[in-house]
């Protein structure tokens, strides 16, 4: 089984641009000629012109402009707006292709099922729901697996989050194989805010994950206080008791350390 699809963008209920029109614009931009672009795509000049005319009419700014005769002999040009539109559409196509690959990977697993099981509604819902999952974890960081240390029961996975920040997670070997984690795999690190411990001085001990930062926001409540810090380009939040916040003497701009166990870092793909 293979998954295929295409993207179309509509304006005022009409097809504005799609894969074919973008290819036409790219060829016009390269050759400076509608007739050459149409010939290369094996379509009539009229069909190519109708496509351009339709895009220009639906767009707030011209996508393609033509110059008549003159010293330079005229020609056709894709405007800056048109070039930006080509770039944006190609980026959307790349993202869409990655999404289709995710579904195709699930379909490969379905090949081992009976046909009535493969197209069971429950299987379909599980597949379509996966890319849209939301979590309640306050801290959701995105990075890349940089190191994996395997053990008999657990594996230690290091995730590189931006420059200078590495987060270690301990997961079971079963989870490692189930998620098919490898060096270079893109991955999310989920850390609940109440799993983070706040220190006024650099912590010492066996805690695998520690980082320092200045407090950027304090939200005080009757029972708990939310502490936000920023480490380079990464923001993290912790929830501690109001009593702990007072004993630490927390204030905006103060330097503190966040610490959390490797077992409290949930990985997700």
C-alpha positions in Angstrom: 0.0 0.0 0.0 1.1 3.5 -0.8 -0.3 6.9 0.4 -0.4 9.7 -2.2 -1.9 13.1 -2.2 -1.7 16.7 -3.5 -2.3 20.2 -2.1 -4.6 22.8 -3.6 -5.1 26.3 -2.4 -8.5 27.9 -3.0 -9.6 31.6 -3.1 -13.2 32.6 -3.1 -14.2 29.0 -3.6 -12.1 28.6 -6.7 -8.8 26.7 -7.3 -6.1 29.3 -6.9 -2.9 27.3 -7.1 -1.7 23.8 -7.1 1.2 21.6 -8.1 0.7 22.1 -11.8 0.3 25.9 -11.7 3.4 26.2 -9.4 5.5 24.2 -12.0 4.2 26.4 -14.7 5.3 29.5 -12.8 8.7 28.0 -12.2 9.2 27.3 -15.9 8.0 30.8 -16.8 10.4 32.3 -14.3 13.3 30.3 -15.8 12.5 30.9 -19.5 10.8 34.2 -19.4 8.2 32.8 -21.9 4.7 31.4 -21.5 4.9 29.6 -24.8 8.2 27.9 -23.9 6.8 26.9 -20.5 3.6 25.5 -22.0 5.6 23.6 -24.6 7.8 22.0 -21.9 4.7 20.9 -20.0 3.1 19.7 -23.2 0.1 22.0 -22.8 -1.4 24.6 -25.2 -0.5 28.2 -25.0 -4.2 29.0 -24.3 -4.4 26.6 -21.4 -1.2 28.1 -19.9 -2.5 31.6 -20.4 -5.9 30.8 -18.8 -4.1 29.4 -15.7 -2.1 32.6 -15.4 -5.1 34.8 -16.0 -7.1 33.0 -13.4 -4.3 33.4 -10.8 -3.8 37.1 -11.5 -7.6 37.7 -11.2 -7.8 35.9 -7.8 -4.6 37.5 -6.4 -4.5 40.9 -4.8 -1.2 41.5 -6.6 -0.2 40.3 -10.1 1.6 36.9 -10.1 2.8 37.2 -13.7 3.3 40.3 -15.9 4.1 40.6 -19.6 6.1 43.3 -21.3 5.5 44.1 -25.0 8.3 44.6 -27.5 10.7 47.4 -26.7 14.5 47.6 -26.6 14.8 44.3 -24.7 12.2 42.5 -26.8 9.6 42.1 -24.2 8.9 38.8 -22.3 7.0 37.5 -19.4 8.1 37.7 -15.7 7.0 36.1 -12.5 6.6 38.9 -9.9 8.2 38.9 -6.5 4.8 38.0 -5.0 4.7 35.1 -7.4 8.2 33.9 -6.4 7.3 34.1 -2.7 4.2 32.1 -3.5 6.2 29.4 -5.2 8.6 29.1 -2.2 5.7 28.9 0.3 3.9 26.3 -1.7 7.0 24.1 -2.1 7.5 24.3 1.7 3.9 23.2 2.3 4.4 20.3 -0.1 7.5 19.1 1.8 5.6 19.2 5.1 2.7 17.3 3.5 5.1 14.7 2.1 6.5 14.0 5.6 2.9 13.6 6.9 2.1 11.1 4.1 5.2 9.1 5.0 4.0 8.8 8.6 0.7 7.3 7.4 2.5 5.0 4.9 4.7 3.6 7.8 1.5 2.6 9.6 0.1 1.1 6.4 3.2 -1.1 6.2 2.3 -2.5 9.6 -1.2 -3.2 8.4 0.0 -5.5 5.7 0.5 -8.2 8.4 -3.2 -7.9 9.4 -6.3 -9.5 7.8 -8.0 -7.2 5.4 -11.0 -6.8 7.7 -8.7 -5.9 10.6 -6.5 -3.6 8.6 -9.4 -1.3 7.7 -11.1 -1.5 11.1 -12.3 1.9 12.2 -10.3 1.7 15.5 -7.0 1.2 13.6 -7.8 4.1 11.3 -8.7 6.5 14.2 -5.4 5.6 16.0 -3.4 6.4 12.9 -5.1 9.7 12.1 -5.1 10.8 15.7 -1.4 10.3 16.3 0.0 13.4 14.4 -2.5 15.6 16.2 -1.8 14.6 19.8 -1.8 17.2 22.5 -0.4 16.8 26.0 -0.8 18.5 29.4 2.9 18.7 30.0 3.9 22.3 30.6 7.3 21.9 29.1 7.5 20.6 25.5 10.9 20.8 23.9 11.9 19.7 20.4 15.3 18.3 19.6 17.4 15.5 18.1 18.7 12.3 19.5 22.5 12.7 19.9 23.4 9.6 22.0 21.8 6.3 23.1 23.1 4.0 25.9 21.4 0.7 26.0 21.0 -1.5 29.1 19.3 -4.8 29.9 16.0 -3.2 30.9 16.3 0.6 30.2 18.0 2.9 27.7 19.5 6.3 28.4 18.7 8.7 25.5 20.3 12.1 25.2 18.4 14.7 23.3 20.1 17.8 21.9 17.8 20.8 22.4 19.4 23.7 20.5 23.0 24.8 21.1 24.5 24.0 24.4 21.5 22.2 25.9 21.3 18.4 26.3 18.5 16.6 28.1 18.8 13.0 29.2 15.8 10.6 29.4 15.6 7.1 30.8 13.1 4.9 29.0 12.5 1.2 28.7 14.1 -0.9 26.0 10.7 -1.7 24.8 9.9 2.0 24.3 13.2 2.5 22.5 12.4 -0.2 20.0 8.7 0.7 19.7 9.6 4.3 18.7 12.5 3.2 16.6 14.8 5.8 18.1 18.2 6.2 16.5 20.9 8.9 16.4 19.5 11.8 14.5 15.8 11.1 15.1 13.7 14.2 15.8 12.0 13.9 19.1 10.0 15.8 21.7 10.9 15.9 25.4 7.9 16.4 27.7 8.5 17.5 31.3 5.7 18.3 33.7 6.2 21.5 35.6 5.7 19.9 39.0 8.5 17.4 38.3 11.1 20.2 38.2 13.0 21.2 41.4 14.2 24.8 41.8 17.6 25.5 43.4 19.1 28.8 44.5 22.6 27.3 44.0 24.0 24.8 41.6 22.7 21.4 42.6 25.1 18.6 43.3 24.3 14.9 43.3 22.9 12.2 40.9 20.3 14.4 39.2 21.0 14.0 35.5 19.4 17.2 34.2 20.3 20.6 35.5 20.4 24.0 33.9 20.6 27.6 35.0 18.7 30.6 33.9 17.2 33.9 35.1 13.7 34.1 36.2 11.6 35.8 33.5 8.1 35.4 35.2 6.6 34.5 38.6 3.0 33.7 39.0 2.1 33.4 42.7 -1.0 31.6 44.0 -2.3 30.8 47.4 -0.7 27.3 47.4 1.7 27.1 44.5 4.0 29.4 42.5 4.9 29.0 38.8 8.5 29.9 38.0 9.6 30.6 34.4 13.2 30.8 33.4 15.0 31.2 30.0 18.2 29.3 29.2 19.5 30.8 25.9 16.5 30.4 23.5 14.8 27.7 25.7 12.1 28.6 28.2 11.1 26.2 31.0 8.5 26.4 33.7 8.4 24.8 37.2 5.6 24.7 39.8 6.7 24.8 43.4 4.9 25.5 46.7 4.5 29.1 47.9 6.5 28.2 51.0 9.4 27.0 48.8 9.3 30.1 46.7 9.5 32.3 49.9 12.4 30.3 51.3 14.3 30.6 48.0 13.8 34.3 47.9 12.7 34.2 44.3 12.3 37.4 42.3 12.4 38.5 38.7 15.8 38.4 37.2 17.3 36.2 39.9 19.5 33.3 38.7 18.3 29.9 39.7 18.9 26.3 38.7 16.2 23.8 37.5 16.8 20.1 38.1 14.8 17.1 37.0 15.3 13.3 36.9 16.0 11.5 33.6 13.0 9.2 34.5 10.8 12.3 34.5 11.5 13.2 30.8 8.9 11.6 28.5 10.0 11.2 24.9 7.5 11.5 22.0 7.8 11.3 18.2 
